[in-house]
Amino acid sequence: MELPLLPTTVIGSYPRPKWLREVIALRKAGRISEDDLKEAFNDAAVTVMRDHLIAGIDVPTDGEVKRDEMVEFFAERLKGFKFYGPVRVWGTAYYRKPSVVDKIEYVRPMLLDEVEFTKSISYTPNFKVTITGPYTMGYWSYNEYYKSRRDMVFDLAKAINSEIRSLVDAGAKIIQVDEPAIHSTKDEVPWAIEAVNESIKGINAKLMVHICYGDYKLVAPYLNDLKVDQINFALKIYDYKPLKLLKEVGFEKELGAGVIDVHNKRVESPEEVQKDLMTILRYFPPEKVWVNPDCGLKLQPRKIAFEKMVSMVNGTRLAREELKKGENRK
Ligand SMILES: [Zn+2]
């Protein structure tokens, strides 16, 4: 995999263009066809990929523009789920909380079309595919069937494993399992880690896990047990305090460092990103560090999301130059 030092990437989601939101509303109102909607989804993926290209992102995604929500999308496509009404999350955002009412089974590919299309439009073979992990799927669903959440999560892990296999067969080289909920309940973390490992068992690709907001202390002692190449975290919002913790637990994976606050409209400057990266590099060597925003940029206005990516890339370039100067001085 040919990548520069400190590769830049995004976590996954990106704001949908306004016109796509309007097209989705037209489809819901029955005024356009499913084919029209599909065309708009593909056009939106092209648009996002181009934003990533112009910003200079080394490892892009399609912005997850075809998925409404990170749990719902998969729950709609696996056997065993049923939906109740919307549940409020993050202030004004709502999602339809799914319920598990039968044994969870993998019935058909869920992201295959998305990945095939992304591959066909990507400016690099090193695009990233994200998939919601088994613990987060289970944690954000009601359990009305299994004796325990653990049993439910391990069946989810099996289903996710089948899906990841089909994505890698289709050409995905970088897979990120999103587990924002993995540190929600202290007692469950050890088996949640096992479930994530189950979901990626036997997969031949570069593997990552995304963990964001919450108490990293709960998950830190187990991070090296995850059988992945990289774990990426929200760090900017915590002013990089978790770096000390990661160092203390002997974190030995690649670190995907969140250097952009996705909850704040203020656009970080390239110099600020550079400075933050140099702080990170006091803890971990540059060969083990990737650069990303804290989380998906989906909730920002598109203009702000784009400016944040540009700053992240330009700040990383400055850091690379600074490293080079340091090398020459040696
Ligand atoms: Zn996140």
Residues whose N, C-alpha, C, O or C-beta is under 5 A from the ligand:
A	BS01	ZN	P180 C212 D294 C295 G296
